[in-house]
């Protein structure tokens, strides 16, 4: 069974609307939706926002269900000038941008989560076949919404390779990595952190980004 995790209602609803044979379940207090997408059994869950919620949800379900792989979907904020709202992000590595023990923590393997190379390759293959705009690279997570006025410059200085920011991907990836479960992070850009007013853009484009991420996720599942 494939576990699909989204942080917000919009992200999860975009995914469950593409499912068949839907069954609502409560697993150790977590509300889940089980069903089928392109013949594959999937379990979709709303983690809630932030690293603690994401880690708890992933760890609990990996310990409770026969999960073979994990897909983390949803929205992210772009960090590079060549990006556009709606572009897809495939993470090659995940780290925390709000975790700092100095001495190059961003390159310390103890604090890096690395998605499955096989899933990354399959994802990029599907994206290119559909002529989608995709960016691969470092995705950074923290318990903050990033705007041009606060931590954007700090992130770019400390983690110059970062291409996008979110609030859950590292936590989910770290749990999967410790449990030896392959995972993939696919996000769609809902805002661009380097532009003024990106908090407003997030509110406007969250649904679009959620639909984009879910649509791609469903296409990917059909190829797995």
Secondary structure, DSSP 8 states (H G I E B T S, - for coil): -EEEEESSHHHHHHHHTT-EEEEEEEETTEEEEEEEETTEEEEEEE--SSHHHHHHHHHHHHHHS---EEEE-SEEEE-STT--TT-EEEEEEEEESS---SSSGGG-GGG-B---HHHHHHHHHHHHHTT--EEEEEEEE-SS---TTTTHHHHHHH-TTEEEEESSHHHHHHHHHHTT-EEEEEEEEEEETTSTTHHHHHHHHHHHHHHHHHHHHHHHHHH-
